[in-house]
Amino acid sequence: MTAAAEPMTGPATVTLIAAVARNGVIGRDGEIPWRLVGEQARLKALTMGHVLVMGRLTYESIGRPLPGRTTVVVTRQPGWRPSPQHAQAVLVASSVEQALALAADVDPQVFVLGGAQIYAATLPGADALEMSWVEADPEGDTFFPEVPWECWVEVSREPHQGWSAARYERSRK
Ligand SMILES: NC(=O)c1ccc[n+]([C@@H]2O[C@H](COP(=O)([O-])OP(=O)(O)OC[C@H]3O[C@@H](n4cnc5c(N)ncnc54)[C@H](OP(=O)(O)O)[C@@H]3O)[C@@H](O)[C@H]2O)c1
C-alpha cells in the first residue's frame, strides 16, 4: 500500500523582509533602534495587498495590523487575541507551520516580518530575502539569524542614504 500524499498546505512563496544592521542587530527593547528615510516605504510597496506573518512580540511592538495587509500573529498563548477593532485584519496561529498555511490561504505571497524567533524558524524554508542593510552598528538585544549565504544569490541592490536594499533568491546550484 502506498502512503497518502501530503496535502499541499505550503504557501507559494515565503519572503523574509528585514532591516539588519552591520552587526546583525534588528531590535532593542522591543523596538527597532533606527529610523531610515524610505525604508518603511519600501516595506509598504513590497507587502501591500499581501499577507504578513509575525511573532506576537513584533505585532505588539507595531501595535496594530498594517493597513491593506492581513496579519498572521504567531503565539503559543491559546487565549491570545488582537483587540476587537483589529480582529478583522488579524489571524492567530499557534505554530509557525500553521501561520504559513493560514497565510497561504489568504494570499500566495507570504511575507515574514520577524522578529528574530520567527525569522529563525522560517529562514530554512524561505524562497527569498528582502533585506535592508543598515549602515550602522547600534546596540541591540535581538539579531537576525545566521544566513547560509552559499545558498543564496543577490539578484538586486539599490543604495539609499544610510542603507541599501537587496533582494536574495535561493541559489539553484
Ligand atoms: N529590524 C527589523 O526588520 C525587525 C523586524 C521585526 C521585528 N524586529 C524587532 O525584533 C524584536 C522582536 O523579535 P523577537 O524575536 O523578540 O520576537 P518575535 O519573533 O516578534 O515574537 C516572539 C513570540 O512569537 C511567538 N512564537 C515564537 N516562536 C513560536 C512558535 N514556534 N510557535 C508559536 N509561537 C511562537 C511567541 O509568542 P508568545 O510569547 O505569545 O507565545 C514568542 O514570544 C523587536 O525588537 C522588534 O522591534 C525588527
Ligand as a Chemical Component Dictionary entry (heavy atoms), coordinates in Angstrom:
data_LIG
# 
_chem_comp.id                   LIG 
_chem_comp.type                 NON-POLYMER 
_chem_comp.pdbx_formal_charge   0 
_chem_comp.three_letter_code    LIG 
# 
loop_
_chem_comp_atom.comp_id 
_chem_comp_atom.atom_id 
_chem_comp_atom.alt_atom_id 
_chem_comp_atom.type_symbol 
_chem_comp_atom.charge 
_chem_comp_atom.model_Cartn_x 
_chem_comp_atom.model_Cartn_y 
_chem_comp_atom.model_Cartn_z 
_chem_comp_atom.pdbx_ordinal 
LIG N1  N1  N 0  14.661 45.213 12.024 1  
LIG C1  C1  C 0  13.599 44.525 11.605 2  
LIG O1  O1  O 0  13.391 44.347 10.386 3  
LIG C2  C2  C 0  12.654 43.916 12.604 4  
LIG C3  C3  C 0  11.508 43.239 12.160 5  
LIG C4  C4  C 0  10.655 42.678 13.117 6  
LIG C5  C5  C 0  10.939 42.805 14.457 7  
LIG N2  N2  N 1  12.059 43.464 14.842 8  
LIG C6  C6  C 0  12.396 43.592 16.266 9  
LIG O2  O2  O 0  12.606 42.281 16.769 10 
LIG C7  C7  C 0  12.235 42.258 18.151 11 
LIG C8  C8  C 0  11.191 41.187 18.383 12 
LIG O3  O3  O 0  11.725 39.916 17.988 13 
LIG P1  P1  P 0  11.657 38.644 18.962 14 
LIG O4  O4  O 0  12.456 37.567 18.330 15 
LIG O5  O5  O -1 11.985 39.090 20.353 16 
LIG O6  O6  O 0  10.105 38.285 18.977 17 
LIG P2  P2  P 0  9.073  37.817 17.816 18 
LIG O7  O7  O 0  9.740  36.800 16.933 19 
LIG O8  O8  O 0  8.465  39.001 17.190 20 
LIG O9  O9  O 0  7.927  37.137 18.683 21 
LIG C9  C9  C 0  8.258  36.106 19.557 22 
LIG C10 C10 C 0  6.972  35.472 20.025 23 
LIG O10 O10 O 0  6.380  34.724 18.954 24 
LIG C11 C11 C 0  5.783  33.558 19.471 25 
LIG N3  N3  N 0  6.485  32.398 18.932 26 
LIG C12 C12 C 0  7.792  32.271 18.612 27 
LIG N4  N4  N 0  8.062  31.037 18.114 28 
LIG C13 C13 C 0  6.875  30.373 18.119 29 
LIG C14 C14 C 0  6.496  29.072 17.711 30 
LIG N5  N5  N 0  7.388  28.202 17.192 31 
LIG N6  N6  N 0  5.202  28.706 17.858 32 
LIG C15 C15 C 0  4.292  29.567 18.363 33 
LIG N7  N7  N 0  4.595  30.832 18.756 34 
LIG C16 C16 C 0  5.879  31.230 18.636 35 
LIG C17 C17 C 0  5.888  33.638 20.990 36 
LIG O11 O11 O 0  4.754  34.368 21.403 37 
LIG P3  P3  P 0  4.087  34.145 22.862 38 
LIG O12 O12 O 0  5.104  34.663 23.845 39 
LIG O13 O13 O 0  2.845  34.973 22.799 40 
LIG O14 O14 O 0  3.827  32.677 22.975 41 
LIG C18 C18 C 0  7.150  34.469 21.154 42 
LIG O15 O15 O 0  7.239  35.124 22.403 43 
LIG C19 C19 C 0  11.718 43.642 18.474 44 
LIG O16 O16 O 0  12.795 44.434 18.974 45 
LIG C20 C20 C 0  11.297 44.171 17.113 46 
LIG O17 O17 O 0  11.283 45.590 17.053 47 
LIG C21 C21 C 0  12.918 44.031 13.949 48 
# 
loop_
_chem_comp_bond.comp_id 
_chem_comp_bond.atom_id_1 
_chem_comp_bond.atom_id_2 
_chem_comp_bond.value_order 
_chem_comp_bond.pdbx_ordinal 
LIG N1  C1  SING 1  
LIG C1  O1  DOUB 2  
LIG C1  C2  SING 3  
LIG C2  C3  SING 4  
LIG C2  C21 DOUB 5  
LIG C3  C4  DOUB 6  
LIG C4  C5  SING 7  
LIG C5  N2  DOUB 8  
LIG N2  C6  SING 9  
LIG N2  C21 SING 10 
LIG C6  O2  SING 11 
LIG C6  C20 SING 12 
LIG O2  C7  SING 13 
LIG C7  C8  SING 14 
LIG C7  C19 SING 15 
LIG C8  O3  SING 16 
LIG O3  P1  SING 17 
LIG P1  O4  DOUB 18 
LIG P1  O5  SING 19 
LIG P1  O6  SING 20 
LIG O6  P2  SING 21 
LIG P2  O7  DOUB 22 
LIG P2  O8  SING 23 
LIG P2  O9  SING 24 
LIG O9  C9  SING 25 
LIG C9  C10 SING 26 
LIG C10 O10 SING 27 
LIG C10 C18 SING 28 
LIG O10 C11 SING 29 
LIG C11 N3  SING 30 
LIG C11 C17 SING 31 
LIG N3  C12 SING 32 
LIG N3  C16 SING 33 
LIG C12 N4  DOUB 34 
LIG N4  C13 SING 35 
LIG C13 C14 SING 36 
LIG C13 C16 DOUB 37 
LIG C14 N5  SING 38 
LIG C14 N6  DOUB 39 
LIG N6  C15 SING 40 
LIG C15 N7  DOUB 41 
LIG N7  C16 SING 42 
LIG C17 O11 SING 43 
LIG C17 C18 SING 44 
LIG O11 P3  SING 45 
LIG P3  O12 DOUB 46 
LIG P3  O13 SING 47 
LIG P3  O14 SING 48 
LIG C18 O15 SING 49 
LIG C19 O16 SING 50 
LIG C19 C20 SING 51 
LIG C20 O17 SING 52 
# 
